[in-house]
Amino acid sequence: MGDASTSAAVLAPRTDPPPVQAGLPSVHPTASFWQTSHPNPLTHHRSTPDLPVRADVVVIGTGISGTFAVDQLLGELESSTDLGPAPVDVLVLEARTLCSAATGRNGGHLQPVVHAAPASILEFEMKNFDHISNIVQSSRIPCDFRRLSGCLGFWNETYFEEAKRDLSLAGAKHAELVRVVEDPEQLRKLRLQGGVKGAIVQSVAASLSPYKLCVSIWQKMLSRFETQHQRSVDGETKQVAQAVKVTLNLQTITPVTSLDTTDNVVDHDGHNRWKLNTPRGSVHARSVILATNGYTSHLLPEFAPLIRPVQAQMSALIPPPVSAPDRDRARKRRLVPMSYGFEGVGTMDRVMSDYLVQNPFVSRTASAEQTNAASNTNDIGEGGHLMFGGGRHLAFNHGEQCWDDDFVDENVEKYLRTLPERLNLVADSDANTDNDSHSYTDHHHDENDDLTPQHPTLDIAASWTGIIGHSADGRPWVGPVPDRPGIFLCGGYTGHGMTNAPLCGRYIARVALEDLRPQHAGQATGPAPGDGSGNIDSQLELDVDMHVPMAYLISRERMETLSRRD
């Protein structure tokens, strides 16, 4: 959910603390502004009062990986012809409320790392960017999506020189997307201040509410595929059931405490099932997809040195007040013009960064659809909150090996409130860049009055934490888990999940589905042929080849090599 603007995790050697197996998600997490400002009826949703005792596929986690994995499962299963006449049961287990972990707590960035990522990874991140953009636009999902430019500022000369070197090594294929800014006057126009050394600006970026995006997708999936447990058992119901190819059952507040093999319980093809233990009982499943990110090692201890839980902190800051009295407001409020990242501030290492986007202002005359009528207006106020995260260099132990998101660090909170020291929030006629970077698909007003002189610190509406899954080599882990047939994983995004997780989720769903097919059971290695369109966007012609970069794939060799480093 953080450190989202850098790929330095794979470029710089690190001395990490000894691995520790993660615990379960905190029972009483800090309140994320993304969630409290957008209450919805699915928060505590359970498709059936009781937990099913068995399912064909179980997905653990309802963040962006799990959401897109489930959508892919449903779309593929609905159109399948080779899985038999019986409907396939998809069960989704969420430890807390819907989408309550990193996806519902992150910085709201959708920004490929153009300046440092290898070509194959950059191509994949660009596909994720386009995929999300297409879904939001075509399905008109109200998630505050805004296309804009991205600006990564550097307050450390060495880090800036390294970034320029990385950019030169990245090649010319996407050179038109990036520019280096070193001139002090140009840096001022980017609003950067406080001793900034330089910046890298890219034209491909967006901000959004990942929580609203996922909730909207879940609403669509449940309305179409949810288990119809309330129907009476009669002839009409049987006829309906016969036509159903897949059912969806969502169970929130159902943490999976452990995974067990059950050698004495097999499925209809004679393959071992897995037993998932929860406080509400146990579930037997043939295939299990883990979309558990920073909590992965709780269920897969061998991943303790490979995906480390790291606490990150976010804030919703109240923008400075406008100077003109209400009666004189001739102009509308303007959002900050870019998505910002801040590197090399204070004692930050190469992996750490701060990150900023701004939520839309709420128009007093906006329609219910535009303002999301279900939102808590007491939390939102006039909107325009500065969603600012980071400060990990000031956190206890830098947040390392912490899987608790039930507390905030006061020192980090104080630091986040000093945003004006690094970013000029006073709207200036010449401190504006990329005039085409303000498009906002929910049609809120995004212009701004001149602001009053900056305050030393900003008032804060909310402060919360979340858990990043830091990968040992900085690359996600995607694929079947060695020595655990029927277990599939996607996670370890190192704070950069928004431009990786959607298509990683779709990919792992197709790998799991291949394992369900009788001729491939227990031997899944990659996705079967198909259009890869999933459910919510099946009407789109998407350029998605359903493959992930080779560096992301799980292998025994990769696991053993990185485990030995610890």
JONORKA-V81380 format. One record per pair of residues at least 6 apart in sequence whose C-alpha atoms are under 6 Angstrom apart, sorted by the first residue. I is the first residue (numbers start at 0). J is the second residue. D is the distance in Angstrom with one decimal. If there is no record, write none. Layout:
i->I j->J d->D
i->I j->J d->D
This chain:
i->0 j->101 d->5.6
i->0 j->105 d->4.0
i->0 j->467 d->5.7
i->0 j->494 d->4.6
i->1 j->494 d->4.5
i->2 j->351 d->5.3
i->2 j->352 d->4.9
i->2 j->494 d->5.3
i->3 j->494 d->5.2
i->3 j->495 d->4.8
i->4 j->340 d->5.9
i->7 j->349 d->5.8
i->7 j->350 d->5.4
i->8 j->350 d->5.2
i->8 j->473 d->5.1
i->9 j->472 d->5.7
i->9 j->473 d->4.8
i->18 j->303 d->5.5
i->18 j->304 d->4.8
i->19 j->303 d->5.8
i->20 j->296 d->5.4
i->20 j->297 d->5.8
i->20 j->303 d->5.1
i->21 j->294 d->5.5
i->21 j->296 d->5.5
i->21 j->297 d->4.9
i->22 j->297 d->5.5
i->25 j->403 d->5.6
i->27 j->405 d->5.8
i->28 j->404 d->5.2
i->28 j->405 d->3.9
i->29 j->405 d->4.8
i->29 j->463 d->5.2
i->31 j->104 d->5.7
i->31 j->463 d->5.6
i->36 j->374 d->5.4
i->36 j->375 d->5.0
i->36 j->378 d->5.6
i->37 j->374 d->4.4
i->38 j->374 d->5.9
i->42 j->96 d->5.2
i->42 j->97 d->5.1
i->43 j->96 d->5.4
i->43 j->251 d->5.8
i->44 j->251 d->5.9
i->45 j->249 d->5.5
i->45 j->250 d->4.5
i->45 j->251 d->6.0
i->46 j->248 d->5.3
i->46 j->249 d->5.3
i->52 j->282 d->4.5
i->53 j->282 d->5.0
i->53 j->283 d->4.4
i->53 j->284 d->5.7
i->54 j->88 d->5.3
i->54 j->284 d->5.0
i->55 j->88 d->5.2
i->55 j->284 d->5.4
i->55 j->285 d->5.4
i->56 j->89 d->5.0
i->56 j->286 d->4.8
i->56 j->287 d->5.7
i->57 j->89 d->5.9
i->57 j->90 d->4.7
i->57 j->91 d->5.6
i->57 j->287 d->4.8
i->58 j->91 d->4.7
i->58 j->287 d->5.9
i->58 j->288 d->4.7
i->59 j->91 d->5.9
i->59 j->92 d->5.0
i->59 j->289 d->5.1
i->59 j->290 d->5.7
i->60 j->93 d->5.1
i->60 j->290 d->5.1
i->60 j->291 d->5.7
i->61 j->98 d->5.0
i->62 j->98 d->4.8
i->62 j->102 d->5.2
i->64 j->290 d->5.7
i->64 j->500 d->5.0
i->64 j->501 d->5.7
i->64 j->504 d->4.6
i->65 j->290 d->5.2
i->67 j->501 d->5.6
i->67 j->504 d->5.3
i->67 j->505 d->5.7
i->68 j->504 d->4.3
i->68 j->505 d->4.7
i->68 j->508 d->5.0
i->70 j->533 d->5.8
i->70 j->534 d->5.5
i->71 j->505 d->5.4
i->71 j->533 d->4.2
i->72 j->508 d->5.7
i->74 j->533 d->4.5
i->74 j->534 d->4.2
i->77 j->244 d->5.5
i->86 j->243 d->6.0
i->86 j->244 d->4.2
i->86 j->245 d->4.8
i->87 j->245 d->4.6
i->88 j->245 d->5.8
i->88 j->246 d->5.0
i->89 j->246 d->6.0
i->89 j->247 d->5.0
i->90 j->248 d->4.8
i->91 j->249 d->4.8
i->92 j->250 d->5.1
i->92 j->253 d->5.9
i->93 j->251 d->4.6
i->93 j->252 d->5.8
i->93 j->253 d->5.6
i->94 j->252 d->4.8
i->94 j->253 d->4.7
i->94 j->254 d->3.7
i->95 j->251 d->5.9
i->95 j->252 d->4.2
i->96 j->251 d->5.5
i->96 j->252 d->5.8
i->101 j->465 d->5.5
i->101 j->466 d->5.9
i->103 j->210 d->4.8
i->104 j->465 d->5.8
i->107 j->206 d->5.5
i->107 j->207 d->5.2
i->107 j->208 d->5.5
i->108 j->206 d->4.9
i->109 j->204 d->5.8
i->109 j->205 d->5.0
i->109 j->206 d->5.8
i->109 j->497 d->5.6
i->110 j->204 d->4.5
i->111 j->124 d->5.4
i->114 j->166 d->4.6
i->115 j->165 d->5.2
i->115 j->166 d->5.7
i->124 j->498 d->4.9
i->124 j->499 d->5.9
i->127 j->498 d->5.1
i->128 j->498 d->5.8
i->142 j->207 d->5.9
i->142 j->208 d->5.2
i->142 j->211 d->5.0
i->142 j->212 d->5.3
i->143 j->207 d->5.0
i->143 j->208 d->6.0
i->143 j->441 d->5.8
i->144 j->206 d->5.7
i->144 j->207 d->4.3
i->144 j->440 d->5.8
i->145 j->205 d->5.4
i->145 j->206 d->5.3
i->145 j->438 d->5.7
i->145 j->439 d->4.3
i->146 j->205 d->4.4
i->146 j->438 d->5.6
i->147 j->204 d->5.5
i->147 j->205 d->5.3
i->147 j->337 d->5.8
i->147 j->436 d->4.0
i->147 j->437 d->5.8
i->148 j->201 d->5.8
i->148 j->202 d->4.5
i->148 j->203 d->5.8
i->148 j->204 d->5.3
i->148 j->337 d->5.2
i->148 j->436 d->5.9
i->149 j->200 d->5.6
i->149 j->201 d->5.2
i->149 j->204 d->5.4
i->149 j->337 d->5.5
i->149 j->338 d->4.6
i->149 j->339 d->5.9
i->150 j->199 d->5.9
i->150 j->200 d->4.5
i->150 j->339 d->4.9
i->151 j->198 d->5.4
i->151 j->199 d->5.2
i->151 j->339 d->5.8
i->151 j->340 d->4.5
i->151 j->341 d->5.9
i->152 j->197 d->6.0
i->152 j->198 d->4.3
i->152 j->341 d->5.0
i->153 j->159 d->5.7
i->153 j->195 d->5.8
i->153 j->196 d->5.6
i->153 j->197 d->5.5
i->153 j->198 d->5.9
i->153 j->342 d->4.9
i->153 j->343 d->5.7
i->154 j->195 d->4.5
i->154 j->196 d->5.3
i->154 j->343 d->4.8
i->154 j->344 d->5.3
i->155 j->343 d->4.6
i->156 j->196 d->5.9
i->176 j->201 d->5.3
i->176 j->202 d->5.3
i->177 j->200 d->5.6
i->177 j->201 d->4.4
i->178 j->199 d->5.9
i->178 j->200 d->5.4
i->179 j->199 d->4.7
i->180 j->197 d->5.7
i->180 j->198 d->5.1
i->181 j->197 d->4.7
i->188 j->430 d->4.0
i->190 j->422 d->5.5
i->190 j->423 d->4.8
i->191 j->421 d->5.8
i->191 j->422 d->4.9
i->192 j->421 d->4.9
i->192 j->422 d->5.9
i->193 j->420 d->5.7
i->193 j->421 d->5.1
i->224 j->246 d->5.3
i->224 j->247 d->5.3
i->225 j->246 d->5.8
i->225 j->247 d->4.5
i->225 j->248 d->5.8
i->226 j->246 d->5.4
i->226 j->247 d->5.6
i->226 j->248 d->5.8
i->254 j->277 d->5.8
i->255 j->276 d->5.6
i->255 j->277 d->4.8
i->256 j->276 d->5.6
i->256 j->277 d->5.5
i->257 j->276 d->5.4
i->257 j->298 d->5.6
i->258 j->274 d->5.8
i->258 j->275 d->4.9
i->259 j->273 d->5.9
i->259 j->274 d->5.0
i->260 j->273 d->4.9
i->261 j->272 d->6.0
i->261 j->273 d->6.0
i->262 j->271 d->5.9
i->265 j->271 d->4.5
i->265 j->272 d->5.5
i->272 j->284 d->5.3
i->272 j->285 d->4.6
i->273 j->283 d->5.5
i->273 j->284 d->5.2
i->274 j->282 d->5.6
i->274 j->283 d->4.6
i->275 j->281 d->5.5
i->275 j->282 d->5.1
i->286 j->485 d->4.6
i->287 j->486 d->5.0
i->288 j->487 d->4.7
i->288 j->488 d->5.7
i->289 j->488 d->4.8
i->290 j->489 d->5.6
i->292 j->468 d->5.1
i->292 j->490 d->4.3
i->292 j->491 d->5.3
i->293 j->308 d->4.5
i->293 j->467 d->5.5
i->293 j->468 d->3.7
i->296 j->302 d->5.0
i->296 j->303 d->4.9
i->304 j->562 d->5.8
i->305 j->470 d->5.6
i->305 j->471 d->4.9
i->306 j->468 d->5.6
i->306 j->469 d->5.3
i->306 j->470 d->4.6
i->306 j->491 d->5.5
i->307 j->468 d->5.6
i->307 j->469 d->5.0
i->308 j->400 d->5.1
i->308 j->401 d->5.7
i->308 j->402 d->5.4
i->308 j->467 d->5.8
i->308 j->468 d->5.1
i->309 j->398 d->5.1
i->309 j->399 d->4.6
i->309 j->400 d->5.4
i->309 j->401 d->5.3
i->309 j->466 d->5.4
i->309 j->467 d->5.1
i->310 j->398 d->4.5
i->310 j->401 d->5.6
i->310 j->465 d->5.7
i->310 j->466 d->4.6
i->311 j->464 d->5.5
i->311 j->465 d->5.5
i->312 j->388 d->5.7
i->312 j->389 d->5.8
i->312 j->463 d->5.9
i->312 j->464 d->4.3
i->313 j->387 d->5.9
i->313 j->388 d->4.1
i->313 j->462 d->5.8
i->313 j->463 d->5.4
i->313 j->464 d->5.9
i->314 j->386 d->5.8
i->314 j->387 d->5.3
i->314 j->388 d->5.9
i->314 j->461 d->5.6
i->314 j->462 d->4.4
i->315 j->384 d->5.6
i->315 j->385 d->5.5
i->315 j->386 d->4.7
i->315 j->460 d->5.4
i->315 j->461 d->5.2
i->316 j->384 d->5.4
i->316 j->385 d->4.9
i->316 j->458 d->6.0
i->316 j->459 d->4.4
i->316 j->460 d->5.8
i->317 j->384 d->5.2
i->317 j->458 d->5.5
i->317 j->459 d->5.7
i->321 j->450 d->4.6
i->321 j->451 d->5.8
i->322 j->450 d->5.6
i->322 j->451 d->5.1
i->330 j->448 d->5.9
i->331 j->446 d->4.6
i->331 j->447 d->4.8
i->332 j->445 d->5.8
i->332 j->446 d->3.7
i->332 j->447 d->2.2
i->332 j->448 d->5.0
i->333 j->445 d->4.7
i->333 j->446 d->2.8
i->333 j->447 d->3.0
i->334 j->445 d->5.4
i->338 j->356 d->5.2
i->339 j->354 d->5.7
i->339 j->355 d->5.0
i->340 j->353 d->5.5
i->340 j->354 d->4.4
i->341 j->352 d->5.5
i->341 j->353 d->4.9
i->342 j->352 d->4.8
i->347 j->392 d->5.2
i->353 j->388 d->5.6
i->353 j->389 d->4.2
i->354 j->387 d->5.8
i->354 j->388 d->5.4
i->355 j->386 d->5.6
i->355 j->387 d->4.5
i->356 j->386 d->5.4
i->357 j->384 d->5.7
i->357 j->385 d->4.5
i->357 j->386 d->5.6
i->358 j->383 d->4.8
i->358 j->384 d->5.3
i->359 j->383 d->4.9
i->360 j->381 d->5.8
i->360 j->382 d->4.3
i->360 j->383 d->4.2
i->361 j->381 d->5.2
i->361 j->382 d->5.2
i->369 j->441 d->6.0
i->390 j->411 d->5.3
i->391 j->397 d->5.3
i->393 j->411 d->5.9
i->402 j->466 d->6.0
i->404 j->464 d->5.1
i->404 j->465 d->5.1
i->407 j->463 d->6.0
i->416 j->456 d->5.0
i->416 j->457 d->5.1
i->417 j->456 d->4.7
i->425 j->450 d->4.9
i->426 j->449 d->5.1
i->426 j->450 d->6.0
i->467 j->494 d->5.6
i->468 j->491 d->4.5
i->468 j->492 d->5.9
i->468 j->493 d->5.4
i->469 j->491 d->5.4
i->469 j->493 d->4.1
i->470 j->491 d->4.9
i->470 j->493 d->5.7
i->474 j->551 d->5.8
i->475 j->490 d->5.6
i->475 j->491 d->4.6
i->475 j->492 d->4.9
i->475 j->551 d->5.2
i->476 j->489 d->5.5
i->476 j->490 d->5.5
i->476 j->491 d->5.9
i->476 j->551 d->5.2
i->476 j->552 d->5.9
i->476 j->553 d->5.6
i->477 j->488 d->5.5
i->477 j->489 d->4.3
i->477 j->551 d->5.7
i->477 j->552 d->5.0
i->477 j->553 d->5.6
i->478 j->487 d->5.6
i->478 j->488 d->5.6
i->478 j->552 d->5.7
i->478 j->553 d->5.4
i->479 j->486 d->6.0
i->479 j->487 d->4.4
i->480 j->486 d->5.8
i->480 j->487 d->5.7
i->484 j->521 d->5.6
i->506 j->545 d->5.5
i->509 j->526 d->4.9
i->510 j->525 d->5.0
i->510 j->526 d->4.7
i->513 j->523 d->6.0
i->514 j->520 d->4.4
i->514 j->521 d->5.8
i->514 j->523 d->5.0
